[in-house]
Amino acid sequence: MKNPLGRKALLSKVASTLGVPSVDVQQVPLELPDESGGTPVRIKVDVAVRLAGRVLVGGWSTGPVQFALQADGRTVSTSETRFSRQDVATHLSLPKDAQTGFVLIAEAAAGASIGLSWAVNSGRAGSQPLVLRPASELTAGDSGMLGPSAGLLTSAMAPHTPEWRDAITRFPAANTECLDAKAHVEAAHIIRGTGQVVVVGWLATKPGTQVWGEDDAGNTYELEGSYRLVRNDVHQLFGALFGASARMSGFIFHAAVSGAPTVFRIKALSEQGVHLLSEAGLSPLSEDPATFARWLFGVGAGGEDWAQRVEKLDAPLVSGMIERSRTQWNDYPVSLRECGTTPVSPEVSIVVPLYGRVDFVESQMLAWVRDGWLRENAQLIYVLDDPGIVPGFRQMAEELYALYRVPFTWVWGGVNRGFSGANNLGAEHAKGKRLLFLNSDVFPRGPGWLPRMMEVLDARTDVGAVGPRLLFADGGIQHAGMRFAWLPEHDVFINEHPMMGLDPSLDRRTGIIEVPAVTGACLLVRREDFDRIGGWDTGYLIGDFEDSDFCLKLRAEGLSSAYLPEVELIHLERQSMTALGSQDFRGRVTLWNALRHQSRWREQIESSMEAAP
C-alpha cells in the first residue's frame, strides 16, 4: 500500500509566521500545531489535476479544515466532498470511518495559476501554489485518493458532451462489484442501413448513480430515455436493494450510431471508478420492415401501454426502416409484360396487387371473359409484389391469356413494396382516366358493375372515391362503407365496417351514400384526383389503414367517399394475406398502423364522425 504520508514519511511543521509553509503539501504532510495543546491537524495533497475546464484537488486531513482554491490569486467557488480514507486511517491509527479524505473542485481558466489555502479552528492558516498534472496522467492508483470525485465532477457536466466523455475516460476501471447499479444486456443489435443500435435488457440503479451505454467505436448513450418494462424477475432478486427501480428495470433502448461498433457496454460510476455492468456483441438485424417488426413487436413483457410504446419506441424504428426501404425501390429494375393487346385509351385501368398466392387470378379471368364491356374498355394490370411468385407467374400468365384471351399486363417491381407501393406501381403504368384498385380475392357477380361505379364519379364532382357493397362467400355483408370507432383500451381510432356479417336485405340504403371511407379492396378514383393527393401512402406496415388514409387525403381536398349498395361483389377477405404471420402479430400491426393513422388524421376523423348521420 502506498504510504499516505508522502515520499519522506515524515511530518513537517509550519516554520513560517507568514502563513507560507516550509514544506510542499504535495510532497509531504503539513502539521498545524494546536496552540492550546490539543492534537495537531495534518494536511496532505495527493492529486492535483486539470480536467475538462476544472481543477480537481484530492488529499486528506486529520481534523476540520476550511479549504479554498485560488485562480490567479483570487478565491474561486470551490465544492468539497469528504470521504473515508482507509490507507490514512491505518497508518495514523484513526477510526476506519473517519472522514479524512477530501476532494476540491473548482472551475478555472486554462493556464490560470492555482493555489490552495486552508484555515483551522486554532486560527492557523496558510496557502501554497499547486503544481497541476495533466488529466492524462491519472492512474488507477489515484482512484482511492479521489474517492467520489468522479461523480462530483461529472455531475456538474452536461452528459455525453466532449468534456464529459474526456472526464470518464480519465477515471480508472473499478475492480470491485458495483453496489449502486446492476444491469444485464440480453440482446444487442445493429441496423446498419438506418445506423441504429437496438439493445434489450434490464438496469436497476440507486438514485443519483451515473449509468450510461457505450460502444467500441467511441459512442456514448444516455439510457434514461429508454422504453421501460416491468421486470418482476429482477424485482424479486434486487427489489430490496433498488426498490421501484428494480421493478421497472426492463428496457428497450435505441439510438443512432456513428462508425461501425461491434460491442455494446453498460457502465456505472462509483467511488471505486468506472464499473462495467454488462456487455454484448452487436449482431445485425434484418432490414426488411416486416421481418424487423416481427422481432420488435415480440420484445416486451406484455400488457404495456401500446400507444406510449409505439410513440416512443416502435414508430421511430419501424418508420425509419420503411422510409429507407422506400428510397431503395428506384434501384430495382421494373419488369413489364403485356399479354395480348390492351386498349390504347381505356376508360379505366384496373390495378390488382398479388402477394403470397396467384390462384385467384384465374378465378377473376372467369369473370373478365364474361364481361364484354370490360374487355373492350378496361386496362387490366396485375402487380406482382412477392419475389416468391414471380418465376411461376411468368408461365402462368401466358397460359391464362392463351386460354381466356383476356388482354392484361403484369408488372414486377423487383422488390416487395406492400399494398400501397404495389398500387402506386400499377398506377404508374395505367393509361385510364379512372383507376380501379381491386384485391385479387374480389370477384364480380356479373357484368355491368364497373360502368355503374363510374357513373357516380361522372355525376358527382364532389365525390372522390366510390366503393361497392362487398359480400362474404356465404352472402353476408363484408363492406358497406367504413367509419371510425374509438378503442378506449388503446386510446386510438380504428376502422370499422358497419353491418358486417348481416344479411344484405337489412341494408335498406339505396343510391349514392356518402361515408367516411371505403375499402381499398375495390375502390374507384379519377386519375387526376389520384395524382392530386399523391397516390397511396406507403408509410404503413404490411396492409392496414391505407384505404382510409387514401379517403381522408381526398377528404382534405374537399372530396367525399361514396358507397354504392346496388353494386355487389364477392370478397374472400384477407385470403391473399394469410402469409403475413400469426394473429397476435397481425393485431400488433393493426394497432401500430392505427396509431400512425390517427397521428396523421385525427382532426379529419373526428369531423367525419360528427358529420355522420
N, C-alpha and C positions, 0 to 999 in steps of 0.2 A: 504494500500500500504506500502511496506517495505520502511523504511527510508533510502535513499541512503547515508546519512551522517554517517552511521555506528551505532554501538551499543550505544555510548555515545552521539551521536547527537551534538558533539562539535567539533570545529575546533582547531587544534593544530599547532603551528608554529614551524619552524625549530629552534632548540636551540643549535645545534652543528655547529661549524665553520669547522668541518672536513668533511662535506657532508653526515654525517650519521644522519638520522632524529631521533628526540627524541620520535617519535611515530611509531607505526606499521601501515603502509598504508593499510594493510589487515584488520585492525580493525577500524580505524578512518581516516577521510580525513586529508591530509597533506597540509598546506598552505605555499606557497612560495611567500614571500613579494616582491613587485617591489620597488627597491631602489629609482626609480625616482618618486615614489608616485602614480604610476598607480595601477590598480586593481590587487590584488594578484591572483596567479594561484593556484588552488586547485586540488589535485590528490587523487584518491581512487582506490584501487584494490578490486574487489568484488569476483572474482573467479580465482583460480589458480589450474590447474589440469594437470596430465599426461594422455595422451590419444594416444594410438597406436604409441609409439615411438616419440611423440611430446609433447611439453609443450604449454599449452593454458592459457593465462592470460587475463582476461577481467575486465574492470573497467571504470572510467570516469575521465575527467579533464575539467577544465573550461577555458582553454586557450591553445595556441600552446605549445606543449611539445615534445621533442625528446626522445623517449623511446628506450631502448635496453635491451636484455636479455643476461645473462651470464651463462655459464655452467662450473662449477669448476673454476670460476674466469676469464674465457676467454669469450670475447664477441662472440656471435654466430649470424649467419644470421637470422634476425627477420623480418617477414612480419607483416604489421599493416593495419588494416582497421578501418575506422571511421563511426559512425552512430549516429542517434539522440537517446537520452535517455529521454523520456517524464517524467519519475519519477524525474530525476535530474533537468530538466528544471522547473518543477512545484515547487519543494522545494526551488530552488535558484532563482526563478523568472527570468529565462533566456528565450530567444526566443524558441518557440517549435521546430524550425528546426535547433537549434544549434547542431553541431556535437560533442557532449560531450562524447559519448561512444567510447571506443576503445577496440580492441581485438588484442593481440600479439600472434604470433605462431612461434615456432622455434623447430628444431629437436634437441634432446638431448638424450644422452645415459641413459639407465635405471640406477638409483642410483646417477646420477650427481647432485651436489648441484646447485640450480638455484637462480640467483639473478636478480633484476630489477634495472636499472639505468635510470636517467632522467636528462634533462637539459632544461632550459627555456631561452628565449631571454635576460632576465635580467642578465644572467650569473649564476644564481643559478643552482646548480647541486647536485645530491645525488644518493645514491644507497641503496639497502636493500636486504638481503636474503629473499627468499619467502618460505613459507610452502605450499607444494603442496598436494592437496587432491587427492585420487584415483578417476578415472573417474566414478566408480560405484556410487559415492555419488552425481553425478549431479542430480538435481531435476528440476521439472517444474518451480520452482521459479527462477532458474538460466537463463532461456531462454531469458528473457528481458535484462539481463546483458551481454549475449553472442552475441546478435544481429545476424549478418550474419556470425559469426564464423563457424557455421556448414558447410555452403557451402565452405567457405575459407579453412577449414581444410580438408574436404573430396575431394575437387578438386585437392589436391596435392597427393591423394592416387590412386592407381590402383583400379578401380571399382570392387566390388564383391570379393575382397581379404578378408582374415580373419580380417585384421586391419580395412578395410573399413566397414565390417559388424559390427565390435565392435563399431566403431565410431557412426554409425547411430542409434544403439540401445541406445546410451547414450544421445541422444538429445530428448527432451520432445515432446509429441504429441501436435501439434498445435490445438488450439480451435477456430481458425478463418478460414474463407474461404481463399483458396489459390488463389491468383490473378495472379500467374505466370504459372499455368497449369490447364487444365480441362481434364477429362477423363471419360469414361464410359465403363464398361465391359458388352458386350451384350451376350456373350456365353463363358463359360469356361468348358473345358472338360479334362478328363484324360484318356489316353490309357494305361491301367495297364500292358498289355502284353509287350509293347515296352518301357514302362517307360517314356512316353512323356506327356506333357500338351500342349493343343491347345487352345488359347484364341483369341476371336474375339471382336473387339470394336473400339473405337476411342480415340485419345490422341492428344491434341494440347498444345504446350508449347511456352514460350518466350525463346529466345536464352540464353544459359547458365544455364537453370534450370535443376537441377538434379532430374530425374524421374526414377523409377525402379519398377519392379514387385517383389512380394514376396509371399510366401505361409505360411501356418501354420505349415509346417514341417521344417522351418528354411532355405529354399532355397531362394536365391535372383536371379533376372534375369535382364539382360540388354535388354531393349526394343528397343534400337536404331536400331538393325538389323532386326526388324520385316518387313514382307512384307507389303508395304503401298498401300492404295487405296484412290482414290478421294472420298471425302465426301462433296458434295455440301450443304447438310442439315446442317452439322456442321459449314461450312464456313459462311452460312447465319446468324447463331447465334453468332459466335465468330470471324468472319473474322476481325472485327475492332480491336480486342484485339491481335490476334495471326497471322494475315496475312496469308502467304502461308502455315504455319504450320497447320492452320485450314482446308485448302482445302485438303491437303494430310494427314489428321488426321486418316483416317481409317487404321486399322492394322489387320493382322492375324499373331499371334505370336506362335511359338512352341519351345520347349526346353526339354531336358532330365531332369528328376527329380530324387531325391533320397527320400527314405521314402514313406509315404502314405499321401500326402497332401489332404485336403478336401476343402480348400478355397484359392482363388487367389485374391491378392490385388495389386492395383497400388498406389504408394506413391510418394510424392514430398517433397523436402526440401526447406524451406524458412527461413527468419529471425525469423519467429514465431515458427519454429520447424518442425516436420515431419507431413505432411498432408496426410490423407487417401483420395484419389481422388475417388476410386471406388473399390468395391469388389463383388465377386460372388462365390457361391459354385461350386466346381469341380464335374461335373457329368460324368459318364463313357460313352465312345463312343464304338460302335460296333468294334470288332477287325477283322471282315471279310473285306478283302481288297476292294471288290466291293461295299459293303454297306458303308464303310467308304468313298470311293471315291465319291459315290453319294452325300454324305453330303458335303465333302470338295469342290468338283467342283461347288457346288451350292452356295458357300460363295464368295461374291465379288460383285463389282458394275457393272461388265461387261465392255467390251472394253479395258481391261488391256492388257499389253504385255504378251501374254501367254507363250512365250518362257522364258522370265525372271521369270515369276511366277513359272513355272514348275521347273526350276533350283533351285530357292531359297526356294520354299515352298512345292510344291506337290511331287517332286521327292524324297526328303529325307523321307517324311512322308509315302507316299504310298509304296515306295520301301522297307522301313523298315518293314512295315506291311506284304508285300508279302513275304519277306525273313523269317519273323517269322512264317508265315503260312506254308512255305515250310519245315521248320525244324520240324514241328509237324506231317507231313504226316506219318513218320515212326511209330508214336504212334498209328496209326489206323490199325486194322486188315483188311487184304485183303480177300475178298470172291471171290472164283472162282468156276465156274460150267461149265462142259463140257456137251453139248447136242449132243449125238451121238459120233462117234469115228472119231477124226480128224487125218489127215495124220501124220505119225511118223516123216518123214523127208520132210517137204513141200518145194517146190521150192520158195514159197513166203508166207509171213504172211500178211494178210490184217487187219489193225487196224482201227476200226470205233468208235470214241468217240460219246457218246449220252448225250445230255443235253436238258432239258426242254420238249422234246417230243420223243416218241418212235414209232409213227405210220409209219414212213418211213422205219422201219426195214422190215416190211412185203413187202413193195414195192421192196426193194432190194432183198428179198428172191425170188421174182418172176423172177428176173434176174439171180440169182445164180442157181436156179433149172434148168434153160435152158442152163447152161454153164457146159458141162461135164468136160472140162479140169480144170476148176476152182474147181469143187467138188473133183477132184482126186488129185490136186497138190497144192492147197492153204489151208492154215490155216486161218480161219475166227474168228476174235476176236472183240467182242463188249465191249467197256469200258463204264460202267455207271459212269457218272460224276455229278450226281444230286441226292441227297437223296430222292427227291420227286418222282422219277420214279422207285426207287428200288422195293418197295413192289409189284407194278403191273407187273413189268417186270419178276419177278420170274415165275409167272404162264404163262405169255405170251410167254416166251422162250420155255417152254415145249410144249405149243400148236403149236408154229411155227415149232418146229422140228418134232412133230408128223404129221403135215400137209405136210411139204415140204421135210422132210428127208435130209436136208442140214446140215451136222455137223457144229457146231460152239461152241465157248467158250465165256462166258460172265464173266466180271471181275468188281467188285465193290471195290474201294479203301477206302471206309469208310468216305470219305470227298470229297468235290468239289476241284479239282486240276487245273481246267482250261484246255484249249485246249492242251497246251504243256505238262502239267503234265499228262493228260489222255493219250496222245500219248506215253509218256515215260513209263507209267504203262503198257500199252498194249505191248510195245516192250519188257518189262521185261519177259513177258510170251510167246513171239514169238519164234518159232522154225525155221523159214525160213531163207534161205541165203539172201533173199531180203525182204525188208519191204515196203508195200504199205500203205500209210496213206490216208484215204478216209473219206470224210464227209458223214453223214447219209442221206443227201439230194442230193447225186450224184448217178446217175443210168446209167449203160452202155446201149448202144443202141442194143447190140447183143454180142454173144460170140467172143472170139479171141482177144479182146482188150488188155488184160494183157500180153500175151506172146509177142506181138509186142512191148510193152514198155520195157519188159525185154531184148529183142534183142538189144536195144540201149545200155544198160549197158554192155552186153556181147561183143558188137562190139567196144565200145569206152571206154577205160580205163580212159580217161581224163574227162569223164562225171560223175558227182556225183549224180545228181538228174534229173529225167525225169517227165515231165508233159504233159498230152494230151490237145487237144482242148476241152474246155467245152462250152456248149451251154445253153442258157436260154430255158425255156419251149416253147417259141414262135419261137425257131430256131435261134435267133440271137447269135452272139459270146459273151460269158461271159469272157472266158480266152483264150488268145493266147500268153502266156508268160507274164511276168511282167517287167516293167522298173521303173526307179525313176524319179520323176518330182519335180522341185523346187517350193515351195509355198512361195512367197515373203512376203505375209502379216504376216506370222508366222516364217519366216527365217528357214524353215525346208524342208527336202526332204520327199516326201510321195511316196507310191506305186501307180503305175498307170497301168491300164490294157489297152494297145493299142487295137484299133479296137472293143472295147466293144460296143455291140448293133448292129454291122454291120452284113450284110448277110455273111455267111461263104465263099460264092463264091468270095468275094472281098479279101480274104486272099489267095493269089496265091502261097504262100510259100509251099515247099514240102521237105520231108526228115527230117533230124535232124537239127533243128535250135537252135543255141546257143543264149540264152537270159540271162539278168542279174539275173532273178529269175523266179521260177514257183510257182503256188499257192499250199498251203497245203491242199486244198480241194481234190486233187488227186495227190500225189507225191510218186514216186518210188525211193528207195535208196538201195544200198548194205548194208547189216548188218554190215560189217566191217567198212565201211565209217561212218555209223551212230554212231558206238561206238567210232571211232576215234575223232569225233567232240563233243562227249559228249551228243548226242541227242538234243532234243528240249530245247531251253532256256525258263525257267519258270518265268522269271522276268517281263514279260509283263502283262498288266492288261486286263483280260477278254478274248480278242480274236482278236488281230490285230498285224501284223508285225512279228509274229512268223515264218511264212513261208519264208519271205525274209531274216530274220535273219538266218534261217537254211541254206538257199542257200549261204549267204555270209560267213558263217562258212566253208562251203565246198570250196568256192572260195579261202578263206585264206589258204586252204590246197592244192591248185592247181587244184581243181576240178570244172568244169563248170556246168551250168544248161542247160538242153535241152528241147525244146518244140517240140512235135510230132503232127503235124496237121492232119496226116492221121487217128489218133485215136480220136474218138469223144464220149463224154459222156454228159448227161444232168445234169445241176446243178441248183437246185432251190435255188439260192444264199441267204444265211442268213435266210432261213426258219427255221433252227434249232436254231437261235439266237434271236428270237423275244421276249423272256422273259427277255432280259437284260436291258430294260429301254427305255426312251424317245430318240428321235432323237438328241435332244440337248446334252443329256448325252453321247450318242454314239459318237457325234462329238468331245466332250472334251476328251473322252477316246482315240479316234484316234490320236488327237494331242499329248496327253501325251505319247502314245506309239511311235509316230513318232519321238518325241524329244529324247526319250531314244534310239531308233533305230539309230538315227543319231549320238548320242554321242558315240555309240559303233563302227559304221561302216562308218563314213563319208569318210575316205580315200578310202575304198573299193567301196563305192557308186559312188564317183566321177570318179574313174578309170574305173568302169564299163560303165559309161556314155560316157567316152572318147573312149572306145573300141567299143561302139555300132555303127552299120552301119548307 
